[in-house]
Amino acid sequence: MRDFIARPEHGIVWISGASSGIGRALALKLAGEGYKVAVTARSHEKLVELQAEVSGLSGSIVVLDGDVTDAEDMEHAMASIEYEHGTLAMAILNADLCLPVHAEDLNRADFERTFAANLSGVVNCLLPAIRHMKAKGQGQIAIISSVAGYGGVPTGAAYGATKAALINMAESLKFDLDKMGIRIQLVSPGFVDMPAMRKNALLTAEPLSPDEAARQIAAGLKSQAFEIAFPKRFTTMMKLARLLPYSAYFALVNRVTGWRERPSLTDHHPVTPHPAE
């Protein structure tokens, strides 16, 4: 039996984190394919601008303001979809915040903000989406993770931790969701050209454009694959690296990134301790 694949006639696609980057590009891509897309983000202005861009396309965009870190906001968004716009056929959970973390200057707020957006933000959308799809007996969910979740890398203690958690979450939920007729997929992009990622010291190659990422994801959503990972060569290399013994893995990451040779924060200036938290 083939897994459910959401088509435009099945209902609405809900995309969180849709005001920029992958979420925005994917909303335009799917609207161009005829889907009705509900978009959520904190920036109302950016969502309205996005809505205006689909004029003339075969699909449409519905603006649903909300902060993914607020569970009540996401419950309201789901209720709006259900009672005002129709059946939710697909949910693409895409909230993404990347804050580099340096052990020389650890800040609790960096972890809390990252966990709230990338992990709790997904859960806050996931719960009402699954409840709706369970009642309908079908649905499709895509969780946007990252290759950063495959293994630990410099500055990735907060961001990578959330992406690793999302990988485990999707894998674990699949067993029960399969029995409920709800299809779940994991999306693991390489580094994509977004404002937050431009600060990442690990970018050693040209990042993907959001439009290219959206094209790859849209194709993967129509496939039977559990994981949508791209670019293939890079993601495969990242997976293979995790099969190495830790000593070899750490040596490889240091060599590829040149991290061991980079000056630490304390080489430039003394670190000012953060107030007691």
Phi, psi and chi 1 to 4 in degrees:
 res  aa     phi    psi   chi1   chi2   chi3   chi4
   1 MET       -  129.3  179.3  177.7  175.8      -
   2 ARG   -81.4  145.6  -67.9  174.7   65.3   83.1
   3 ASP   -69.4  154.5  -67.9  -30.2      -      -
   4 PHE   -65.2  133.0  173.6   74.5      -      -
   5 ILE  -122.3  117.7  -64.0  176.6      -      -
   6 ALA   -69.8  128.9      -      -      -      -
   7 ARG  -111.9  163.3  -51.2  -73.6 -175.7 -167.3
   8 PRO   -54.0  -34.3  -29.6   37.0      -      -
   9 GLU   -73.8  -13.2   61.1  -91.1   21.8      -
  10 HIS   -80.0  -21.4  -68.0  141.2      -      -
  11 GLY   143.7 -154.3      -      -      -      -
  12 ILE   -94.2  146.9  -65.6  173.2      -      -
  13 VAL  -101.7  129.3  177.5      -      -      -
  14 TRP  -107.9  123.5 -179.8   22.6      -      -
  15 ILE  -119.9  121.1  -57.1  179.1      -      -
  16 SER   -91.1  158.6   62.9      -      -      -
  17 GLY    61.3   43.4      -      -      -      -
  18 ALA   -97.2    6.1      -      -      -      -
  19 SER   -81.5  -14.4   61.2      -      -      -
  20 SER  -157.8  174.1   62.6      -      -      -
  21 GLY    58.0 -140.7      -      -      -      -
  22 ILE   -59.7  -43.9  -70.2  176.2      -      -
  23 GLY   -59.1  -44.3      -      -      -      -
  24 ARG   -65.8  -47.2 -173.0 -179.4 -168.9  -78.4
  25 ALA   -63.8  -37.1      -      -      -      -
  26 LEU   -71.2  -36.3 -167.8   52.5      -      -
  27 ALA   -61.2  -43.4      -      -      -      -
  28 LEU   -65.7  -41.2  -71.3  171.4      -      -
  29 LYS   -61.9  -47.3  172.4   67.3  175.0  171.8
  30 LEU   -71.8  -36.1  -66.1  179.6      -      -
  31 ALA   -62.6  -35.9      -      -      -      -
  32 GLY   -67.2  -20.8      -      -      -      -
  33 GLU   -94.1    5.8  -65.4  179.9   -0.2      -
  34 GLY   100.4    2.5      -      -      -      -
  35 TYR   -80.3  149.2  -71.1   88.5      -      -
  36 LYS   -90.4  119.8 -175.2  175.6 -175.9 -180.0
  37 VAL  -116.8  122.0 -176.5      -      -      -
  38 ALA   -92.2  125.7      -      -      -      -
  39 VAL  -115.4  138.3  -67.9      -      -      -
  40 THR  -126.4  137.3  -61.4      -      -      -
  41 ALA  -171.5  171.4      -      -      -      -
  42 ARG   -78.1  -27.1  -69.9  178.7  -64.3  177.3
  43 SER   -88.4  101.4  174.8      -      -      -
  44 HIS   -62.9  -40.7  175.6   75.3      -      -
  45 GLU   -60.7  -44.4  -66.9   75.7   12.9      -
  46 LYS   -66.2  -35.3  -70.2 -177.5  178.4  179.5
  47 LEU   -69.3  -37.9  -66.9 -177.1      -      -
  48 VAL   -66.0  -40.0  170.9      -      -      -
  49 GLU   -61.5  -41.2  -69.9  172.3    3.6      -
  50 LEU   -62.6  -43.7  172.7   61.9      -      -
  51 GLN   -58.8  -39.3 -174.2 -179.8   44.5      -
  52 ALA   -67.9  -26.9      -      -      -      -
  53 GLU   -71.4  -18.9  -75.3 -168.4   44.1      -
  54 VAL   -88.2    2.0  -54.1      -      -      -
  55 SER   -56.2  127.0  177.4      -      -      -
  56 GLY    94.4  -12.3      -      -      -      -
  57 LEU   -82.7  164.2  -61.8 -179.3      -      -
  58 SER   -75.8  -19.9   55.3      -      -      -
  59 GLY  -102.1 -167.1      -      -      -      -
  60 SER  -149.6  167.9   61.4      -      -      -
  61 ILE  -128.8  134.6  -77.1 -176.0      -      -
  62 VAL  -110.9  127.7  174.5      -      -      -
  63 VAL   -90.4  123.8  171.2      -      -      -
  64 LEU  -127.8   96.8  -60.5  175.0      -      -
  65 ASP   -63.3  147.7  -62.5  -26.1      -      -
  66 GLY   167.5  155.4      -      -      -      -
  67 ASP  -105.9  119.3 -176.4  -14.8      -      -
  68 VAL   -62.2  -21.2  -65.8      -      -      -
  69 THR   -77.1   -7.5   67.2      -      -      -
  70 ASP  -106.3  106.9 -172.7  -36.5      -      -
  71 ALA   -59.7  -36.9      -      -      -      -
  72 GLU   -66.3  -38.0 -171.3  171.9  -28.7      -
  73 ASP   -58.1  -43.4  -90.4    7.4      -      -
  74 MET   -71.9  -32.0  -64.5  -55.4   97.9      -
  75 GLU   -63.8  -40.9  -71.4  -74.3   -9.0      -
  76 HIS   -65.8  -39.9  -72.2  161.2      -      -
  77 ALA   -61.8  -44.1      -      -      -      -
  78 MET   -65.6  -38.7 -176.7   65.5 -107.8      -
  79 ALA   -64.8  -37.7      -      -      -      -
  80 SER   -63.8  -42.6  178.7      -      -      -
  81 ILE   -61.0  -48.2  -68.1  171.6      -      -
  82 GLU   -67.5  -41.5 -172.1  169.6   14.3      -
  83 TYR  -100.2  -14.5  -63.8  110.8      -      -
  84 GLU  -117.1  -24.0  -62.1  176.5   30.0      -
  85 HIS  -124.3  -18.2  -57.9  -68.9      -      -
  86 GLY   124.2 -165.6      -      -      -      -
  87 THR   -75.1  135.7  -62.0      -      -      -
  88 LEU   -82.4  114.8  176.9   66.7      -      -
  89 ALA   -95.6  -33.3      -      -      -      -
  90 MET  -146.7  139.1 -177.1 -168.1  -55.8      -
  91 ALA  -121.6  126.0      -      -      -      -
  92 ILE  -114.0  108.4  -59.2  172.4      -      -
  93 LEU   -98.3  108.7  -50.4 -177.4      -      -
  94 ASN  -127.8    8.8  171.9   62.1      -      -
  95 ALA   -56.8  135.9      -      -      -      -
  96 ASP  -151.4  121.1 -168.5   75.0      -      -
  97 LEU  -132.0  125.5  176.8   64.8      -      -
  98 CYS  -118.3  109.1 -179.6      -      -      -
  99 LEU  -118.4  112.2  -62.4  175.6      -      -
 100 PRO   -60.7  139.1  -20.8   32.7      -      -
 101 VAL  -118.4  127.7  169.3      -      -      -
 102 HIS  -114.0  129.1  -64.4  -90.4      -      -
 103 ALA   -62.6  -24.0      -      -      -      -
 104 GLU   -71.5  -15.6  -58.8   98.0  -34.8      -
 105 ASP  -147.2   59.3 -170.2   24.5      -      -
 106 LEU   -69.1  139.9  -69.3  176.8      -      -
 107 ASN  -134.2  119.3 -177.9  -10.5      -      -
 108 ARG   -56.2  -36.5 -178.4 -175.0  -59.9  -85.6
 109 ALA   -62.4  -34.5      -      -      -      -
 110 ASP   -62.3  -41.4  -70.6  -19.1      -      -
 111 PHE   -68.6  -46.2  -74.0   91.5      -      -
 112 GLU   -63.8  -42.8  -69.2  177.0  -17.8      -
 113 ARG   -64.9  -42.0  -72.6  177.9   60.5 -161.1
 114 THR   -66.7  -45.3  -53.9      -      -      -
 115 PHE   -64.0  -40.0  -67.5  171.2      -      -
 116 ALA   -63.4  -42.2      -      -      -      -
 117 ALA   -78.3  -52.3      -      -      -      -
 118 ASN   -81.3  -29.2  -63.1   -0.7      -      -
 119 LEU  -107.8  -61.5 -169.1   52.3      -      -
 120 SER   -62.4  -34.0  -65.5      -      -      -
 121 GLY   -60.7  -36.9      -      -      -      -
 122 VAL   -70.1  -45.3  167.5      -      -      -
 123 VAL   -60.9  -39.7  172.8      -      -      -
 124 ASN   -63.0  -29.7  -70.0  -20.0      -      -
 125 CYS   -86.1  -36.7  -61.1      -      -      -
 126 LEU   -63.1  -43.9 -172.1   65.9      -      -
 127 LEU   -61.1  -53.2  -91.9   58.1      -      -
 128 PRO   -67.0  -31.2   20.8  -31.5      -      -
 129 ALA   -65.5  -46.3      -      -      -      -
 130 ILE   -64.9  -40.3  -71.8  178.3      -      -
 131 ARG   -59.7  -43.1 -173.6  173.2   63.7 -114.2
 132 HIS   -65.8  -47.2  176.2   93.9      -      -
 133 MET   -66.8  -34.9  -68.4  175.8  179.9      -
 134 LYS   -60.6  -41.3  179.6 -178.6  177.1 -178.3
 135 ALA   -66.2  -30.7      -      -      -      -
 136 LYS   -86.6  -18.5  -57.3  -62.6 -179.2 -177.6
 137 GLY    82.7    8.6      -      -      -      -
 138 GLN  -164.4  161.5   67.5  179.7   21.2      -
 139 GLY   164.9  170.6      -      -      -      -
 140 GLN  -137.9  132.7 -175.4  173.6   -4.0      -
 141 ILE  -127.2  133.9  -65.0  169.3      -      -
 142 ALA  -123.3  124.9      -      -      -      -
 143 ILE  -104.2  121.5  -66.8  179.0      -      -
 144 ILE   -84.8  109.1  -49.9  -66.8      -      -
 145 SER  -104.4 -137.1 -179.4      -      -      -
 146 SER  -171.9  157.3  166.4      -      -      -
 147 VAL   -63.3  -17.9  -65.7      -      -      -
 148 ALA   -63.0  -17.2      -      -      -      -
 149 GLY   -85.2   -6.0      -      -      -      -
 150 TYR   -72.3  -32.7  -72.5  170.9      -      -
 151 GLY  -169.5  159.3      -      -      -      -
 152 GLY   -67.4  136.9      -      -      -      -
 153 VAL  -137.9  159.0  -67.1      -      -      -
 154 PRO   -54.8  139.2  -25.4   34.3      -      -
 155 THR    69.0    3.0   76.4      -      -      -
 156 GLY   -99.9   17.1      -      -      -      -
 157 ALA   -60.5  -35.2      -      -      -      -
 158 ALA   -90.4  -54.5      -      -      -      -
 159 TYR   -61.8  -50.9 -177.3   74.9      -      -
 160 GLY   -62.4  -34.4      -      -      -      -
 161 ALA   -62.9  -40.5      -      -      -      -
 162 THR   -68.9  -37.7   61.5      -      -      -
 163 LYS   -70.9  -36.0  -62.5  -55.6 -179.1  178.0
 164 ALA   -64.2  -38.9      -      -      -      -
 165 ALA   -64.7  -38.8      -      -      -      -
 166 LEU   -66.1  -36.8  -67.8  178.5      -      -
 167 ILE   -60.9  -48.8  -68.6  171.5      -      -
 168 ASN   -63.9  -39.2 -170.1  -71.4      -      -
 169 MET   -61.0  -48.4 -178.2 -171.6  -61.0      -
 170 ALA   -63.4  -44.0      -      -      -      -
 171 GLU   -61.0  -43.7  -67.7  170.7  -12.9      -
 172 SER   -69.8  -40.9  -60.9      -      -      -
 173 LEU   -69.2  -25.4  -72.5  171.6      -      -
 174 LYS   -56.7  -37.1 -173.2  178.7 -170.5  -54.1
 175 PHE   -60.2  -45.3  -65.0  100.4      -      -
 176 ASP   -80.3  -39.1  -72.4  -27.5      -      -
 177 LEU   -64.2  -33.8  -67.0  179.8      -      -
 178 ASP   -55.6  -41.6  -80.9   -9.2      -      -
 179 LYS   -72.7  -19.2  -64.5 -172.7  -70.1 -174.6
 180 MET   -94.4   -1.1  -64.2  161.2   58.8      -
 181 GLY    79.8   12.9      -      -      -      -
 182 ILE  -105.6  123.5  -58.7  172.2      -      -
 183 ARG   -92.1  131.0 -178.2  179.9 -178.0 -154.1
 184 ILE  -119.4  138.4 -171.5  166.6      -      -
 185 GLN  -128.6  153.0  -71.0  174.7  -73.9      -
 186 LEU  -111.3  128.9  174.3   67.8      -      -
 187 VAL  -110.2  121.0 -178.0      -      -      -
 188 SER  -123.6   84.3  -57.5      -      -      -
 189 PRO   -77.7  155.8   -6.1   22.1      -      -
 190 GLY   -72.8 -167.5      -      -      -      -
 191 PHE   -70.1  129.0  -64.9  115.0      -      -
 192 VAL  -110.9  144.2  176.6      -      -      -
 193 ASP   -72.7   92.6 -172.4   14.8      -      -
 194 MET  -132.4  156.1  -62.2 -179.2  -68.4      -
 195 PRO   -51.5  -44.2  -29.9   35.9      -      -
 196 ALA   -65.0  -37.6      -      -      -      -
 197 MET   -75.2  -19.9  -68.2  -53.1  -62.4      -
 198 ARG   -66.5  -18.1  -70.0  171.9 -162.8  150.4
 199 LYS   -87.1   -4.9  -55.8  174.2 -174.6  176.2
 200 ASN   -77.9  121.8 -165.0  -51.2      -      -
 201 ALA   -71.3   -7.4      -      -      -      -
 202 LEU   -91.5   -4.4  -62.8  178.5      -      -
 203 LEU   -68.8  102.8  -74.2  178.4      -      -
 204 THR  -107.8   -0.6   56.8      -      -      -
 205 ALA  -140.0  166.0      -      -      -      -
 206 GLU   -64.0  123.9 -171.9   70.3   20.8      -
 207 PRO   -72.6  160.0   26.4  -34.0      -      -
 208 LEU   -72.5  150.2  -67.0  168.2      -      -
 209 SER   -79.0  151.9   70.5      -      -      -
 210 PRO   -57.0  -35.6  -27.9   36.7      -      -
 211 ASP   -64.5  -40.5  -72.1  -17.6      -      -
 212 GLU   -67.5  -40.4  174.1   58.6   20.0      -
 213 ALA   -61.2  -43.1      -      -      -      -
 214 ALA   -62.8  -39.1      -      -      -      -
 215 ARG   -62.4  -44.5 -172.9 -172.0   69.3   78.7
 216 GLN   -65.1  -41.9  -60.6 -100.8   13.6      -
 217 ILE   -67.1  -45.2  -65.8  169.1      -      -
 218 ALA   -58.5  -39.4      -      -      -      -
 219 ALA   -67.4  -41.7      -      -      -      -
 220 GLY   -65.7  -32.9      -      -      -      -
 221 LEU   -63.7  -24.1  -67.2  172.1      -      -
 222 LYS   -93.8   -0.7  -59.7  174.8 -175.0   64.4
 223 SER   -94.6  176.2   74.8      -      -      -
 224 GLN   -95.5    7.4  -70.0  -67.6  -47.7      -
 225 ALA   -72.4  144.0      -      -      -      -
 226 PHE   -75.9  -46.4  167.8   69.8      -      -
 227 GLU  -106.7  133.3 -174.5 -179.3   32.1      -
 228 ILE  -106.7   99.8  -54.2  167.1      -      -
 229 ALA  -120.4  134.4      -      -      -      -
 230 PHE  -159.4  157.1   56.2   89.7      -      -
 231 PRO   -66.3  146.9   24.2  -32.1      -      -
 232 LYS   -58.3  -46.8  -71.8  -63.3 -177.3 -175.7
 233 ARG   -61.8  -45.0 -178.3  178.2  178.7 -175.5
 234 PHE   -67.2  -46.2  179.0   62.6      -      -
 235 THR   -67.1  -35.6   53.9      -      -      -
 236 THR   -65.0  -42.2  -60.2      -      -      -
 237 MET   -62.9  -39.6  -72.5  174.7   60.6      -
 238 MET   -64.2  -39.5  -69.0  -73.0  -73.9      -
 239 LYS   -67.3  -43.2  -76.4 -172.4  173.9 -176.6
 240 LEU   -64.3  -34.9  -69.7  175.3      -      -
 241 ALA   -60.0  -32.5      -      -      -      -
 242 ARG   -73.4  -12.3  -71.8  -52.7  -68.3  136.4
 243 LEU   -82.4  -11.6  -60.1  177.3      -      -
 244 LEU   -73.0  154.4  -63.2  171.2      -      -
 245 PRO   -59.3  153.1  -19.3   30.0      -      -
 246 TYR   -55.5  -39.5  -87.6  122.7      -      -
 247 SER   -61.2  -41.1   57.7      -      -      -
 248 ALA   -72.9  -36.6      -      -      -      -
 249 TYR   -63.5  -49.1  174.6   77.1      -      -
 250 PHE   -63.2  -39.1  -67.0  136.3      -      -
 251 ALA   -64.8  -40.6      -      -      -      -
 252 LEU   -64.2  -47.1  176.2   63.4      -      -
 253 VAL   -63.0  -40.9  172.8      -      -      -
 254 ASN   -61.9  -39.5  -90.9  -44.6      -      -
 255 ARG   -71.5  -44.5 -179.1  161.3   60.3   87.2
 256 VAL   -66.6  -41.1  169.7      -      -      -
 257 THR   -90.5  -16.3   63.3      -      -      -
 258 GLY    66.8   23.8      -      -      -      -
 259 TRP   -66.2  -38.3 -164.3 -103.2      -      -
 260 ARG   -63.1  -29.9 -171.1  178.4  -66.6  -83.4
 261 GLU   -86.7  -10.5  -73.3   70.1   40.2      -
 262 ARG   -77.5  143.0  -60.9 -170.5 -173.9 -166.0
 263 PRO   -66.0  145.0   22.8  -32.8      -      -
 264 SER   -82.3  169.4   66.0      -      -      -
 265 LEU   -59.5  -37.3  -67.0 -179.4      -      -
 266 THR   -72.5  -15.4   51.7      -      -      -
 267 ASP   -72.7  -23.3  -70.1  -24.4      -      -
 268 HIS   -93.6  -40.9  -65.7  -68.3      -      -
 269 HIS  -161.6  152.2   54.0   77.7      -      -
 270 PRO   -64.3  144.6   24.2  -33.9      -      -
 271 VAL   -82.6  130.6  173.1      -      -      -
 272 THR   -88.4  121.4  -58.6      -      -      -
 273 PRO   -60.6  145.0  -18.2   29.6      -      -
 274 HIS   -77.4  152.6  -68.3  -75.6      -      -
 275 PRO   -57.5  153.3  -20.4   30.8      -      -
 276 ALA   -57.7  134.6      -      -      -      -
 277 GLU  -115.5      -  -62.8  168.7  -44.9      -
